[in-house]
Amino acid sequence: MGIIVNAFEKRKTVPKHVVDTLQKKYGDRLTIFNQKIRYLVHYEKSISLKREPVFISFPYAEASYDIIRLFSQVEKSVDSLG
């Protein structure tokens, strides 16, 4: 998850390259890439206000639903590999 956040914030080039690769390969299934702006706004607020993950600070926000959906999508993708 940290790789995706760092890439969205353009903090480091390695995470950006990793996310670019993930987006090319799984972009149609991992929809968080299309919703990154909404996620980042809530992410920044949750960090600055309480230093908690967005889904704890704003449990009913769209960003929280997005990030939980992302975890679910990643889990399904990993399960399908094995």
mmCIF file of the N, C-alpha and C atoms, coordinates in Angstrom:
data_MODEL
# 
_entry.id   MODEL 
# 
loop_
_atom_site.group_PDB 
_atom_site.id 
_atom_site.type_symbol 
_atom_site.label_atom_id 
_atom_site.label_alt_id 
_atom_site.label_comp_id 
_atom_site.label_asym_id 
_atom_site.label_entity_id 
_atom_site.label_seq_id 
_atom_site.pdbx_PDB_ins_code 
_atom_site.Cartn_x 
_atom_site.Cartn_y 
_atom_site.Cartn_z 
_atom_site.occupancy 
_atom_site.B_iso_or_equiv 
_atom_site.pdbx_formal_charge 
_atom_site.auth_seq_id 
_atom_site.auth_comp_id 
_atom_site.auth_asym_id 
_atom_site.auth_atom_id 
_atom_site.pdbx_PDB_model_num 
ATOM 1   N N  . MET A 1 1  ? 0.822   -1.188  0.000   1.00 0.00 ? 1  MET A N  1 
ATOM 2   C CA . MET A 1 1  ? 0.000   0.000   0.000   1.00 0.00 ? 1  MET A CA 1 
ATOM 3   C C  . MET A 1 1  ? 0.863   1.247   0.000   1.00 0.00 ? 1  MET A C  1 
ATOM 4   N N  . GLY A 1 2  ? 1.950   1.220   0.756   1.00 0.00 ? 2  GLY A N  1 
ATOM 5   C CA . GLY A 1 2  ? 2.851   2.368   0.800   1.00 0.00 ? 2  GLY A CA 1 
ATOM 6   C C  . GLY A 1 2  ? 3.411   2.706   -0.562  1.00 0.00 ? 2  GLY A C  1 
ATOM 7   N N  . ILE A 1 3  ? 3.653   1.697   -1.372  1.00 0.00 ? 3  ILE A N  1 
ATOM 8   C CA . ILE A 1 3  ? 4.155   1.943   -2.732  1.00 0.00 ? 3  ILE A CA 1 
ATOM 9   C C  . ILE A 1 3  ? 3.151   2.754   -3.517  1.00 0.00 ? 3  ILE A C  1 
ATOM 10  N N  . ILE A 1 4  ? 1.875   2.407   -3.406  1.00 0.00 ? 4  ILE A N  1 
ATOM 11  C CA . ILE A 1 4  ? 0.840   3.127   -4.151  1.00 0.00 ? 4  ILE A CA 1 
ATOM 12  C C  . ILE A 1 4  ? 0.732   4.562   -3.667  1.00 0.00 ? 4  ILE A C  1 
ATOM 13  N N  . VAL A 1 5  ? 0.734   4.769   -2.347  1.00 0.00 ? 5  VAL A N  1 
ATOM 14  C CA . VAL A 1 5  ? 0.644   6.129   -1.801  1.00 0.00 ? 5  VAL A CA 1 
ATOM 15  C C  . VAL A 1 5  ? 1.837   6.964   -2.237  1.00 0.00 ? 5  VAL A C  1 
ATOM 16  N N  . ASN A 1 6  ? 3.047   6.417   -2.111  1.00 0.00 ? 6  ASN A N  1 
ATOM 17  C CA . ASN A 1 6  ? 4.239   7.158   -2.532  1.00 0.00 ? 6  ASN A CA 1 
ATOM 18  C C  . ASN A 1 6  ? 4.194   7.488   -4.015  1.00 0.00 ? 6  ASN A C  1 
ATOM 19  N N  . ALA A 1 7  ? 3.699   6.579   -4.803  1.00 0.00 ? 7  ALA A N  1 
ATOM 20  C CA . ALA A 1 7  ? 3.615   6.839   -6.242  1.00 0.00 ? 7  ALA A CA 1 
ATOM 21  C C  . ALA A 1 7  ? 2.594   7.929   -6.536  1.00 0.00 ? 7  ALA A C  1 
ATOM 22  N N  . PHE A 1 8  ? 1.443   7.884   -5.855  1.00 0.00 ? 8  PHE A N  1 
ATOM 23  C CA . PHE A 1 8  ? 0.431   8.911   -6.060  1.00 0.00 ? 8  PHE A CA 1 
ATOM 24  C C  . PHE A 1 8  ? 0.973   10.285  -5.684  1.00 0.00 ? 8  PHE A C  1 
ATOM 25  N N  . GLU A 1 9  ? 1.769   10.335  -4.630  1.00 0.00 ? 9  GLU A N  1 
ATOM 26  C CA . GLU A 1 9  ? 2.318   11.607  -4.171  1.00 0.00 ? 9  GLU A CA 1 
ATOM 27  C C  . GLU A 1 9  ? 3.595   11.975  -4.916  1.00 0.00 ? 9  GLU A C  1 
ATOM 28  N N  . LYS A 1 10 ? 4.060   11.081  -5.764  1.00 0.00 ? 10 LYS A N  1 
ATOM 29  C CA . LYS A 1 10 ? 5.273   11.294  -6.564  1.00 0.00 ? 10 LYS A CA 1 
ATOM 30  C C  . LYS A 1 10 ? 6.480   11.583  -5.679  1.00 0.00 ? 10 LYS A C  1 
ATOM 31  N N  . ARG A 1 11 ? 6.563   10.885  -4.546  1.00 0.00 ? 11 ARG A N  1 
ATOM 32  C CA . ARG A 1 11 ? 7.684   11.086  -3.622  1.00 0.00 ? 11 ARG A CA 1 
ATOM 33  C C  . ARG A 1 11 ? 8.960   10.436  -4.137  1.00 0.00 ? 11 ARG A C  1 
ATOM 34  N N  . LYS A 1 12 ? 8.817   9.257   -4.709  1.00 0.00 ? 12 LYS A N  1 
ATOM 35  C CA . LYS A 1 12 ? 9.993   8.496   -5.121  1.00 0.00 ? 12 LYS A CA 1 
ATOM 36  C C  . LYS A 1 12 ? 9.744   7.908   -6.498  1.00 0.00 ? 12 LYS A C  1 
ATOM 37  N N  . THR A 1 13 ? 10.812  7.705   -7.257  1.00 0.00 ? 13 THR A N  1 
ATOM 38  C CA . THR A 1 13 ? 10.625  7.190   -8.612  1.00 0.00 ? 13 THR A CA 1 
ATOM 39  C C  . THR A 1 13 ? 10.424  5.682   -8.652  1.00 0.00 ? 13 THR A C  1 
ATOM 40  N N  . VAL A 1 14 ? 11.035  4.931   -7.743  1.00 0.00 ? 14 VAL A N  1 
ATOM 41  C CA . VAL A 1 14 ? 10.872  3.471   -7.768  1.00 0.00 ? 14 VAL A CA 1 
ATOM 42  C C  . VAL A 1 14 ? 9.406   3.090   -7.547  1.00 0.00 ? 14 VAL A C  1 
ATOM 43  N N  . PRO A 1 15 ? 8.729   3.623   -6.492  1.00 0.00 ? 15 PRO A N  1 
ATOM 44  C CA . PRO A 1 15 ? 7.307   3.286   -6.356  1.00 0.00 ? 15 PRO A CA 1 
ATOM 45  C C  . PRO A 1 15 ? 6.492   3.683   -7.574  1.00 0.00 ? 15 PRO A C  1 
ATOM 46  N N  . LYS A 1 16 ? 6.831   4.809   -8.192  1.00 0.00 ? 16 LYS A N  1 
ATOM 47  C CA . LYS A 1 16 ? 6.081   5.227   -9.375  1.00 0.00 ? 16 LYS A CA 1 
ATOM 48  C C  . LYS A 1 16 ? 6.235   4.201   -10.486 1.00 0.00 ? 16 LYS A C  1 
ATOM 49  N N  . HIS A 1 17 ? 7.440   3.687   -10.690 1.00 0.00 ? 17 HIS A N  1 
ATOM 50  C CA . HIS A 1 17 ? 7.655   2.677   -11.726 1.00 0.00 ? 17 HIS A CA 1 
ATOM 51  C C  . HIS A 1 17 ? 6.912   1.382   -11.391 1.00 0.00 ? 17 HIS A C  1 
ATOM 52  N N  . VAL A 1 18 ? 6.916   1.012   -10.115 1.00 0.00 ? 18 VAL A N  1 
ATOM 53  C CA . VAL A 1 18 ? 6.196   -0.195  -9.697  1.00 0.00 ? 18 VAL A CA 1 
ATOM 54  C C  . VAL A 1 18 ? 4.704   -0.031  -9.965  1.00 0.00 ? 18 VAL A C  1 
ATOM 55  N N  . VAL A 1 19 ? 4.157   1.119   -9.579  1.00 0.00 ? 19 VAL A N  1 
ATOM 56  C CA . VAL A 1 19 ? 2.731   1.353   -9.775  1.00 0.00 ? 19 VAL A CA 1 
ATOM 57  C C  . VAL A 1 19 ? 2.397   1.468   -11.256 1.00 0.00 ? 19 VAL A C  1 
ATOM 58  N N  . ASP A 1 20 ? 3.263   2.088   -12.043 1.00 0.00 ? 20 ASP A N  1 
ATOM 59  C CA . ASP A 1 20 ? 3.027   2.136   -13.491 1.00 0.00 ? 20 ASP A CA 1 
ATOM 60  C C  . ASP A 1 20 ? 2.914   0.729   -14.061 1.00 0.00 ? 20 ASP A C  1 
ATOM 61  N N  . THR A 1 21 ? 3.796   -0.155  -13.616 1.00 0.00 ? 21 THR A N  1 
ATOM 62  C CA . THR A 1 21 ? 3.762   -1.547  -14.073 1.00 0.00 ? 21 THR A CA 1 
ATOM 63  C C  . THR A 1 21 ? 2.473   -2.233  -13.625 1.00 0.00 ? 21 THR A C  1 
ATOM 64  N N  . LEU A 1 22 ? 2.101   -2.038  -12.347 1.00 0.00 ? 22 LEU A N  1 
ATOM 65  C CA . LEU A 1 22 ? 0.855   -2.628  -11.846 1.00 0.00 ? 22 LEU A CA 1 
ATOM 66  C C  . LEU A 1 22 ? -0.356  -2.095  -12.600 1.00 0.00 ? 22 LEU A C  1 
ATOM 67  N N  . GLN A 1 23 ? -0.338  -0.790  -12.879 1.00 0.00 ? 23 GLN A N  1 
ATOM 68  C CA . GLN A 1 23 ? -1.474  -0.186  -13.569 1.00 0.00 ? 23 GLN A CA 1 
ATOM 69  C C  . GLN A 1 23 ? -1.607  -0.737  -14.978 1.00 0.00 ? 23 GLN A C  1 
ATOM 70  N N  . LYS A 1 24 ? -0.489  -0.908  -15.669 1.00 0.00 ? 24 LYS A N  1 
ATOM 71  C CA . LYS A 1 24 ? -0.542  -1.458  -17.027 1.00 0.00 ? 24 LYS A CA 1 
ATOM 72  C C  . LYS A 1 24 ? -1.070  -2.886  -17.019 1.00 0.00 ? 24 LYS A C  1 
ATOM 73  N N  . LYS A 1 25 ? -0.631  -3.663  -16.025 1.00 0.00 ? 25 LYS A N  1 
ATOM 74  C CA . LYS A 1 25 ? -1.006  -5.076  -15.984 1.00 0.00 ? 25 LYS A CA 1 
ATOM 75  C C  . LYS A 1 25 ? -2.393  -5.303  -15.384 1.00 0.00 ? 25 LYS A C  1 
ATOM 76  N N  . TYR A 1 26 ? -2.725  -4.561  -14.309 1.00 0.00 ? 26 TYR A N  1 
ATOM 77  C CA . TYR A 1 26 ? -3.964  -4.824  -13.572 1.00 0.00 ? 26 TYR A CA 1 
ATOM 78  C C  . TYR A 1 26 ? -4.908  -3.622  -13.518 1.00 0.00 ? 26 TYR A C  1 
ATOM 79  N N  . GLY A 1 27 ? -4.654  -2.605  -14.312 1.00 0.00 ? 27 GLY A N  1 
ATOM 80  C CA . GLY A 1 27 ? -5.431  -1.366  -14.237 1.00 0.00 ? 27 GLY A CA 1 
ATOM 81  C C  . GLY A 1 27 ? -6.923  -1.544  -14.376 1.00 0.00 ? 27 GLY A C  1 
ATOM 82  N N  . ASP A 1 28 ? -7.335  -2.517  -15.192 1.00 0.00 ? 28 ASP A N  1 
ATOM 83  C CA . ASP A 1 28 ? -8.768  -2.738  -15.373 1.00 0.00 ? 28 ASP A CA 1 
ATOM 84  C C  . ASP A 1 28 ? -9.405  -3.385  -14.149 1.00 0.00 ? 28 ASP A C  1 
ATOM 85  N N  . ARG A 1 29 ? -8.595  -4.062  -13.319 1.00 0.00 ? 29 ARG A N  1 
ATOM 86  C CA . ARG A 1 29 ? -9.126  -4.723  -12.125 1.00 0.00 ? 29 ARG A CA 1 
ATOM 87  C C  . ARG A 1 29 ? -8.872  -3.932  -10.849 1.00 0.00 ? 29 ARG A C  1 
ATOM 88  N N  . LEU A 1 30 ? -7.755  -3.232  -10.768 1.00 0.00 ? 30 LEU A N  1 
ATOM 89  C CA . LEU A 1 30 ? -7.435  -2.449  -9.568  1.00 0.00 ? 30 LEU A CA 1 
ATOM 90  C C  . LEU A 1 30 ? -7.867  -1.009  -9.810  1.00 0.00 ? 30 LEU A C  1 
ATOM 91  N N  . THR A 1 31 ? -9.112  -0.727  -9.503  1.00 0.00 ? 31 THR A N  1 
ATOM 92  C CA . THR A 1 31 ? -9.714  0.555   -9.871  1.00 0.00 ? 31 THR A CA 1 
ATOM 93  C C  . THR A 1 31 ? -9.224  1.736   -9.044  1.00 0.00 ? 31 THR A C  1 
ATOM 94  N N  . ILE A 1 32 ? -8.440  1.486   -8.001  1.00 0.00 ? 32 ILE A N  1 
ATOM 95  C CA . ILE A 1 32 ? -7.948  2.586   -7.163  1.00 0.00 ? 32 ILE A CA 1 
ATOM 96  C C  . ILE A 1 32 ? -7.149  3.590   -7.984  1.00 0.00 ? 32 ILE A C  1 
ATOM 97  N N  . PHE A 1 33 ? -6.537  3.146   -9.068  1.00 0.00 ? 33 PHE A N  1 
ATOM 98  C CA . PHE A 1 33 ? -5.736  4.054   -9.882  1.00 0.00 ? 33 PHE A CA 1 
ATOM 99  C C  . PHE A 1 33 ? -6.594  5.166   -10.477 1.00 0.00 ? 33 PHE A C  1 
ATOM 100 N N  . ASN A 1 34 ? -7.845  4.870   -10.748 1.00 0.00 ? 34 ASN A N  1 
ATOM 101 C CA . ASN A 1 34 ? -8.743  5.878   -11.310 1.00 0.00 ? 34 ASN A CA 1 
ATOM 102 C C  . ASN A 1 34 ? -9.325  6.795   -10.243 1.00 0.00 ? 34 ASN A C  1 
ATOM 103 N N  . GLN A 1 35 ? -9.134  6.444   -8.985  1.00 0.00 ? 35 GLN A N  1 
ATOM 104 C CA . GLN A 1 35 ? -9.738  7.200   -7.892  1.00 0.00 ? 35 GLN A CA 1 
ATOM 105 C C  . GLN A 1 35 ? -8.685  7.810   -6.978  1.00 0.00 ? 35 GLN A C  1 
ATOM 106 N N  . LYS A 1 36 ? -7.474  7.945   -7.453  1.00 0.00 ? 36 LYS A N  1 
ATOM 107 C CA . LYS A 1 36 ? -6.378  8.340   -6.572  1.00 0.00 ? 36 LYS A CA 1 
ATOM 108 C C  . LYS A 1 36 ? -6.512  9.743   -5.993  1.00 0.00 ? 36 LYS A C  1 
ATOM 109 N N  . ILE A 1 37 ? -7.107  10.671  -6.714  1.00 0.00 ? 37 ILE A N  1 
ATOM 110 C CA . ILE A 1 37 ? -7.225  12.039  -6.198  1.00 0.00 ? 37 ILE A CA 1 
ATOM 111 C C  . ILE A 1 37 ? -8.122  12.056  -4.967  1.00 0.00 ? 37 ILE A C  1 
ATOM 112 N N  . ARG A 1 38 ? -9.268  11.421  -5.058  1.00 0.00 ? 38 ARG A N  1 
ATOM 113 C CA . ARG A 1 38 ? -10.193 11.380  -3.922  1.00 0.00 ? 38 ARG A CA 1 
ATOM 114 C C  . ARG A 1 38 ? -9.526  10.697  -2.730  1.00 0.00 ? 38 ARG A C  1 
ATOM 115 N N  . TYR A 1 39 ? -8.824  9.613   -2.994  1.00 0.00 ? 39 TYR A N  1 
ATOM 116 C CA . TYR A 1 39 ? -8.140  8.894   -1.918  1.00 0.00 ? 39 TYR A CA 1 
ATOM 117 C C  . TYR A 1 39 ? -7.096  9.780   -1.259  1.00 0.00 ? 39 TYR A C  1 
ATOM 118 N N  . LEU A 1 40 ? -6.287  10.478  -2.050  1.00 0.00 ? 40 LEU A N  1 
ATOM 119 C CA . LEU A 1 40 ? -5.200  11.283  -1.488  1.00 0.00 ? 40 LEU A CA 1 
ATOM 120 C C  . LEU A 1 40 ? -5.700  12.432  -0.635  1.00 0.00 ? 40 LEU A C  1 
ATOM 121 N N  . VAL A 1 41 ? -6.811  13.043  -1.014  1.00 0.00 ? 41 VAL A N  1 
ATOM 122 C CA . VAL A 1 41 ? -7.360  14.138  -0.211  1.00 0.00 ? 41 VAL A CA 1 
ATOM 123 C C  . VAL A 1 41 ? -7.698  13.628  1.186   1.00 0.00 ? 41 VAL A C  1 
ATOM 124 N N  . HIS A 1 42 ? -8.389  12.504  1.274   1.00 0.00 ? 42 HIS A N  1 
ATOM 125 C CA . HIS A 1 42 ? -8.740  11.948  2.576   1.00 0.00 ? 42 HIS A CA 1 
ATOM 126 C C  . HIS A 1 42 ? -7.507  11.429  3.306   1.00 0.00 ? 42 HIS A C  1 
ATOM 127 N N  . TYR A 1 43 ? -6.575  10.869  2.563   1.00 0.00 ? 43 TYR A N  1 
ATOM 128 C CA . TYR A 1 43 ? -5.337  10.355  3.166   1.00 0.00 ? 43 TYR A CA 1 
ATOM 129 C C  . TYR A 1 43 ? -4.574  11.488  3.843   1.00 0.00 ? 43 TYR A C  1 
ATOM 130 N N  . GLU A 1 44 ? -4.407  12.612  3.138   1.00 0.00 ? 44 GLU A N  1 
ATOM 131 C CA . GLU A 1 44 ? -3.682  13.754  3.700   1.00 0.00 ? 44 GLU A CA 1 
ATOM 132 C C  . GLU A 1 44 ? -4.380  14.285  4.947   1.00 0.00 ? 44 GLU A C  1 
ATOM 133 N N  . LYS A 1 45 ? -5.705  14.374  4.913   1.00 0.00 ? 45 LYS A N  1 
ATOM 134 C CA . LYS A 1 45 ? -6.442  14.864  6.080   1.00 0.00 ? 45 LYS A CA 1 
ATOM 135 C C  . LYS A 1 45 ? -6.259  13.934  7.267   1.00 0.00 ? 45 LYS A C  1 
ATOM 136 N N  . SER A 1 46 ? -6.356  12.634  7.030   1.00 0.00 ? 46 SER A N  1 
ATOM 137 C CA . SER A 1 46 ? -6.254  11.688  8.141   1.00 0.00 ? 46 SER A CA 1 
ATOM 138 C C  . SER A 1 46 ? -4.870  11.716  8.769   1.00 0.00 ? 46 SER A C  1 
ATOM 139 N N  . ILE A 1 47 ? -3.849  11.887  7.965   1.00 0.00 ? 47 ILE A N  1 
ATOM 140 C CA . ILE A 1 47 ? -2.486  11.946  8.489   1.00 0.00 ? 47 ILE A CA 1 
ATOM 141 C C  . ILE A 1 47 ? -2.265  13.250  9.257   1.00 0.00 ? 47 ILE A C  1 
ATOM 142 N N  . SER A 1 48 ? -2.704  14.364  8.681   1.00 0.00 ? 48 SER A N  1 
ATOM 143 C CA . SER A 1 48 ? -2.445  15.653  9.329   1.00 0.00 ? 48 SER A CA 1 
ATOM 144 C C  . SER A 1 48 ? -3.275  15.849  10.596  1.00 0.00 ? 48 SER A C  1 
ATOM 145 N N  . LEU A 1 49 ? -4.484  15.322  10.625  1.00 0.00 ? 49 LEU A N  1 
ATOM 146 C CA . LEU A 1 49 ? -5.340  15.528  11.792  1.00 0.00 ? 49 LEU A CA 1 
ATOM 147 C C  . LEU A 1 49 ? -5.067  14.545  12.928  1.00 0.00 ? 49 LEU A C  1 
ATOM 148 N N  . LYS A 1 50 ? -4.937  13.283  12.594  1.00 0.00 ? 50 LYS A N  1 
ATOM 149 C CA . LYS A 1 50 ? -4.863  12.271  13.649  1.00 0.00 ? 50 LYS A CA 1 
ATOM 150 C C  . LYS A 1 50 ? -3.701  11.302  13.498  1.00 0.00 ? 50 LYS A C  1 
ATOM 151 N N  . ARG A 1 51 ? -3.003  11.370  12.401  1.00 0.00 ? 51 ARG A N  1 
ATOM 152 C CA . ARG A 1 51 ? -1.916  10.417  12.129  1.00 0.00 ? 51 ARG A CA 1 
ATOM 153 C C  . ARG A 1 51 ? -2.413  8.971   12.184  1.00 0.00 ? 51 ARG A C  1 
ATOM 154 N N  . GLU A 1 52 ? -3.555  8.757   11.571  1.00 0.00 ? 52 GLU A N  1 
ATOM 155 C CA . GLU A 1 52 ? -4.155  7.428   11.488  1.00 0.00 ? 52 GLU A CA 1 
ATOM 156 C C  . GLU A 1 52 ? -4.413  7.093   10.025  1.00 0.00 ? 52 GLU A C  1 
ATOM 157 N N  . PRO A 1 53 ? -4.573  5.806   9.722   1.00 0.00 ? 53 PRO A N  1 
ATOM 158 C CA . PRO A 1 53 ? -4.960  5.447   8.351   1.00 0.00 ? 53 PRO A CA 1 
ATOM 159 C C  . PRO A 1 53 ? -6.309  6.063   7.999   1.00 0.00 ? 53 PRO A C  1 
ATOM 160 N N  . VAL A 1 54 ? -6.503  6.351   6.745   1.00 0.00 ? 54 VAL A N  1 
ATOM 161 C CA . VAL A 1 54 ? -7.720  7.020   6.297   1.00 0.00 ? 54 VAL A CA 1 
ATOM 162 C C  . VAL A 1 54 ? -8.971  6.227   6.666   1.00 0.00 ? 54 VAL A C  1 
ATOM 163 N N  . PHE A 1 55 ? -8.912  4.916   6.615   1.00 0.00 ? 55 PHE A N  1 
ATOM 164 C CA . PHE A 1 55 ? -10.116 4.136   6.895   1.00 0.00 ? 55 PHE A CA 1 
ATOM 165 C C  . PHE A 1 55 ? -10.458 4.094   8.378   1.00 0.00 ? 55 PHE A C  1 
ATOM 166 N N  . ILE A 1 56 ? -9.547  4.553   9.246   1.00 0.00 ? 56 ILE A N  1 
ATOM 167 C CA . ILE A 1 56 ? -9.854  4.692   10.674  1.00 0.00 ? 56 ILE A CA 1 
ATOM 168 C C  . ILE A 1 56 ? -10.353 6.108   10.953  1.00 0.00 ? 56 ILE A C  1 
ATOM 169 N N  . SER A 1 57 ? -9.686  7.106   10.401  1.00 0.00 ? 57 SER A N  1 
ATOM 170 C CA . SER A 1 57 ? -10.087 8.503   10.624  1.00 0.00 ? 57 SER A CA 1 
ATOM 171 C C  . SER A 1 57 ? -11.429 8.833   9.984   1.00 0.00 ? 57 SER A C  1 
ATOM 172 N N  . PHE A 1 58 ? -11.653 8.305   8.786   1.00 0.00 ? 58 PHE A N  1 
ATOM 173 C CA . PHE A 1 58 ? -12.878 8.589   8.032   1.00 0.00 ? 58 PHE A CA 1 
ATOM 174 C C  . PHE A 1 58 ? -13.508 7.266   7.587   1.00 0.00 ? 58 PHE A C  1 
ATOM 175 N N  . PRO A 1 59 ? -14.095 6.511   8.533   1.00 0.00 ? 59 PRO A N  1 
ATOM 176 C CA . PRO A 1 59 ? -14.557 5.159   8.191   1.00 0.00 ? 59 PRO A CA 1 
ATOM 177 C C  . PRO A 1 59 ? -15.667 5.108   7.142   1.00 0.00 ? 59 PRO A C  1 
ATOM 178 N N  . TYR A 1 60 ? -16.423 6.175   6.975   1.00 0.00 ? 60 TYR A N  1 
ATOM 179 C CA . TYR A 1 60 ? -17.533 6.150   6.019   1.00 0.00 ? 60 TYR A CA 1 
ATOM 180 C C  . TYR A 1 60 ? -17.255 6.970   4.767   1.00 0.00 ? 60 TYR A C  1 
ATOM 181 N N  . ALA A 1 61 ? -16.025 7.423   4.619   1.00 0.00 ? 61 ALA A N  1 
ATOM 182 C CA . ALA A 1 61 ? -15.665 8.217   3.437   1.00 0.00 ? 61 ALA A CA 1 
ATOM 183 C C  . ALA A 1 61 ? -15.502 7.313   2.222   1.00 0.00 ? 61 ALA A C  1 
ATOM 184 N N  . GLU A 1 62 ? -15.706 7.888   1.046   1.00 0.00 ? 62 GLU A N  1 
ATOM 185 C CA . GLU A 1 62 ? -15.515 7.125   -0.190  1.00 0.00 ? 62 GLU A CA 1 
ATOM 186 C C  . GLU A 1 62 ? -14.090 6.605   -0.293  1.00 0.00 ? 62 GLU A C  1 
ATOM 187 N N  . ALA A 1 63 ? -13.143 7.377   0.192   1.00 0.00 ? 63 ALA A N  1 
ATOM 188 C CA . ALA A 1 63 ? -11.746 6.944   0.141   1.00 0.00 ? 63 ALA A CA 1 
ATOM 189 C C  . ALA A 1 63 ? -11.542 5.680   0.963   1.00 0.00 ? 63 ALA A C  1 
ATOM 190 N N  . SER A 1 64 ? -12.230 5.576   2.088   1.00 0.00 ? 64 SER A N  1 
ATOM 191 C CA . SER A 1 64 ? -12.115 4.376   2.917   1.00 0.00 ? 64 SER A CA 1 
ATOM 192 C C  . SER A 1 64 ? -12.670 3.164   2.192   1.00 0.00 ? 64 SER A C  1 
ATOM 193 N N  . TYR A 1 65 ? -13.820 3.339   1.561   1.00 0.00 ? 65 TYR A N  1 
ATOM 194 C CA . TYR A 1 65 ? -14.383 2.239   0.782   1.00 0.00 ? 65 TYR A CA 1 
ATOM 195 C C  . TYR A 1 65 ? -13.443 1.857   -0.357  1.00 0.00 ? 65 TYR A C  1 
ATOM 196 N N  . ASP A 1 66 ? -12.848 2.853   -0.988  1.00 0.00 ? 66 ASP A N  1 
ATOM 197 C CA . ASP A 1 66 ? -11.916 2.584   -2.090  1.00 0.00 ? 66 ASP A CA 1 
ATOM 198 C C  . ASP A 1 66 ? -10.723 1.769   -1.623  1.00 0.00 ? 66 ASP A C  1 
ATOM 199 N N  . ILE A 1 67 ? -10.150 2.141   -0.486  1.00 0.00 ? 67 ILE A N  1 
ATOM 200 C CA . ILE A 1 67 ? -8.942  1.460   -0.025  1.00 0.00 ? 67 ILE A CA 1 
ATOM 201 C C  . ILE A 1 67 ? -9.268  0.042   0.442   1.00 0.00 ? 67 ILE A C  1 
ATOM 202 N N  . ILE A 1 68 ? -10.422 -0.145  1.057   1.00 0.00 ? 68 ILE A N  1 
ATOM 203 C CA . ILE A 1 68 ? -10.829 -1.496  1.452   1.00 0.00 ? 68 ILE A CA 1 
ATOM 204 C C  . ILE A 1 68 ? -11.091 -2.344  0.212   1.00 0.00 ? 68 ILE A C  1 
ATOM 205 N N  . ARG A 1 69 ? -11.717 -1.760  -0.804  1.00 0.00 ? 69 ARG A N  1 
ATOM 206 C CA . ARG A 1 69 ? -11.912 -2.476  -2.076  1.00 0.00 ? 69 ARG A CA 1 
ATOM 207 C C  . ARG A 1 69 ? -10.576 -2.842  -2.694  1.00 0.00 ? 69 ARG A C  1 
ATOM 208 N N  . LEU A 1 70 ? -9.607  -1.937  -2.606  1.00 0.00 ? 70 LEU A N  1 
ATOM 209 C CA . LEU A 1 70 ? -8.280  -2.222  -3.153  1.00 0.00 ? 70 LEU A CA 1 
ATOM 210 C C  . LEU A 1 70 ? -7.671  -3.433  -2.459  1.00 0.00 ? 70 LEU A C  1 
ATOM 211 N N  . PHE A 1 71 ? -7.726  -3.468  -1.129  1.00 0.00 ? 71 PHE A N  1 
ATOM 212 C CA . PHE A 1 71 ? -7.181  -4.616  -0.400  1.00 0.00 ? 71 PHE A CA 1 
ATOM 213 C C  . PHE A 1 71 ? -7.858  -5.903  -0.858  1.00 0.00 ? 71 PHE A C  1 
ATOM 214 N N  . SER A 1 72 ? -9.164  -5.838  -1.045  1.00 0.00 ? 72 SER A N  1 
ATOM 215 C CA . SER A 1 72 ? -9.910  -7.012  -1.496  1.00 0.00 ? 72 SER A CA 1 
ATOM 216 C C  . SER A 1 72 ? -9.478  -7.438  -2.897  1.00 0.00 ? 72 SER A C  1 
ATOM 217 N N  . GLN A 1 73 ? -9.301  -6.464  -3.791  1.00 0.00 ? 73 GLN A N  1 
ATOM 218 C CA . GLN A 1 73 ? -8.874  -6.764  -5.158  1.00 0.00 ? 73 GLN A CA 1 
ATOM 219 C C  . GLN A 1 73 ? -7.479  -7.371  -5.175  1.00 0.00 ? 73 GLN A C  1 
ATOM 220 N N  . VAL A 1 74 ? -6.590  -6.820  -4.371  1.00 0.00 ? 74 VAL A N  1 
ATOM 221 C CA . VAL A 1 74 ? -5.223  -7.348  -4.315  1.00 0.00 ? 74 VAL A CA 1 
ATOM 222 C C  . VAL A 1 74 ? -5.245  -8.768  -3.768  1.00 0.00 ? 74 VAL A C  1 
ATOM 223 N N  . GLU A 1 75 ? -6.035  -8.996  -2.723  1.00 0.00 ? 75 GLU A N  1 
ATOM 224 C CA . GLU A 1 75 ? -6.128  -10.329 -2.134  1.00 0.00 ? 75 GLU A CA 1 
ATOM 225 C C  . GLU A 1 75 ? -6.641  -11.347 -3.152  1.00 0.00 ? 75 GLU A C  1 
ATOM 226 N N  . LYS A 1 76 ? -7.671  -10.988 -3.914  1.00 0.00 ? 76 LYS A N  1 
ATOM 227 C CA . LYS A 1 76 ? -8.203  -11.895 -4.938  1.00 0.00 ? 76 LYS A CA 1 
ATOM 228 C C  . LYS A 1 76 ? -7.167  -12.171 -6.020  1.00 0.00 ? 76 LYS A C  1 
ATOM 229 N N  . SER A 1 77 ? -6.439  -11.136 -6.419  1.00 0.00 ? 77 SER A N  1 
ATOM 230 C CA . SER A 1 77 ? -5.413  -11.317 -7.450  1.00 0.00 ? 77 SER A CA 1 
ATOM 231 C C  . SER A 1 77 ? -4.314  -12.253 -6.970  1.00 0.00 ? 77 SER A C  1 
ATOM 232 N N  . VAL A 1 78 ? -3.894  -12.078 -5.718  1.00 0.00 ? 78 VAL A N  1 
ATOM 233 C CA . VAL A 1 78 ? -2.846  -12.938 -5.159  1.00 0.00 ? 78 VAL A CA 1 
ATOM 234 C C  . VAL A 1 78 ? -3.361  -14.370 -5.019  1.00 0.00 ? 78 VAL A C  1 
ATOM 235 N N  . ASP A 1 79 ? -4.604  -14.526 -4.544  1.00 0.00 ? 79 ASP A N  1 
ATOM 236 C CA . ASP A 1 79 ? -5.181  -15.865 -4.402  1.00 0.00 ? 79 ASP A CA 1 
ATOM 237 C C  . ASP A 1 79 ? -5.278  -16.588 -5.739  1.00 0.00 ? 79 ASP A C  1 
ATOM 238 N N  . SER A 1 80 ? -5.560  -15.843 -6.797  1.00 0.00 ? 80 SER A N  1 
ATOM 239 C CA . SER A 1 80 ? -5.701  -16.476 -8.114  1.00 0.00 ? 80 SER A CA 1 
ATOM 240 C C  . SER A 1 80 ? -4.364  -16.958 -8.670  1.00 0.00 ? 80 SER A C  1 
ATOM 241 N N  . LEU A 1 81 ? -3.258  -16.456 -8.139  1.00 0.00 ? 81 LEU A N  1 
ATOM 242 C CA . LEU A 1 81 ? -1.936  -16.886 -8.602  1.00 0.00 ? 81 LEU A CA 1 
ATOM 243 C C  . LEU A 1 81 ? -1.599  -18.287 -8.102  1.00 0.00 ? 81 LEU A C  1 
ATOM 244 N N  . GLY A 1 82 ? -2.116  -18.650 -6.934  1.00 0.00 ? 82 GLY A N  1 
ATOM 245 C CA . GLY A 1 82 ? -1.749  -19.917 -6.309  1.00 0.00 ? 82 GLY A CA 1 
ATOM 246 C C  . GLY A 1 82 ? -2.721  -20.975 -6.572  1.00 0.00 ? 82 GLY A C  1 
# 
